[in-house]
């Protein structure tokens, strides 16, 4: 036996990503005594600036935005009781097709082997039992999310380590509920065409392809507060309009696809650490 604690490592692209998809599991497992490690790959400099100023608009200063978001990220980690925060601090690449994709120092432009080597050092240091990141398409095609998947895969190959590996995922049933929530709360925005209700579910996966359903309802308040810590991006965080109770109803279950496992734990499972404890 080893005295090393069970460890969860989440590899995310930007400040605030940690709260959206994994805020519940980070809070839950920290409360259960599991060591939690968050790796954030970019500085978030393509986010909104003060007053909601957008990238490319007059007054948007990526360096100032990055500094602001770094502090918000630290506050989010305090709320979620994340044990260790590691910042790779590559430049935010922006959305696919933006000029920022190819800017010097952008995460998207940095060779995978270079970024993966840095992540491999962290893997060797923390020796996580579970690693969580995005799928190969970054869930919705964001370049930094795709790159996070690529460097995580490469870093694991470099180290030869065999933790359980998960990709964040959203079942179609959840996406349908998101669509209903948009129509309920987004009264000040253009609503989707009701004839296109099936568009949102297509973003996720069929429910039967989800391997892991983790109930984090008891930590919904923490997850909400962690998102709220990213106040500078509030215009882009739709879920904050709901209030904690409705938010927890909608976001209390976090779902994943297990892509690597050596425990033979049966699926579907309700615990990222199934087979490890």
Secondary structure, DSSP 8 states (H G I E B T S, - for coil): ------EEEEEESSTTHHHHHHHHHHHHHHHTT-EEEEEEEE--TTS--GGG--TTSTT--HHHHHHHHHHHHHHHHHHHT-SEEEEEEEB---STTSGGGGSTTBTTTS-HHHHHHHHHHHHHHH--SEEEE--TTHHHH-HHHHHHHHHHHHHHHHHT---EEEEE--BHHHHHHHHHHHHHH-TTS----GGGTHHHHTTSB-GGG--EEEE-GGGHHHHHHHHHH-GGGGGG-GGGGS-HHHHHHHHSEEEEEEEE-SS---SSBS-TTTTT-
